[in-house]
Amino acid sequence: MVSLTHLEAALAAVDVEVKALLYNQSLSLSEKDEKMLPLLRESKVLKQAHEDLCYLRDNPPSSLTGCKAGSYREE
């Protein structure tokens, strides 16, 4: 699946941005928190999408009623 490679690239890019913020000594802790929160949210969404697509790749839907990948998530 091509979308999995795109998600993996996006996750790697977010990780690079987070590390750059962590190592940036010119920012205060509150500035780092403010800039990092959206990145961490984005990372969480990307990871969940990656897990869902991996599940669908490994367990394709067998019925015509549609996909129920979200019902198997562990919160």
Beta strands, then each sheet from edge to edge (+ up, - down):
end
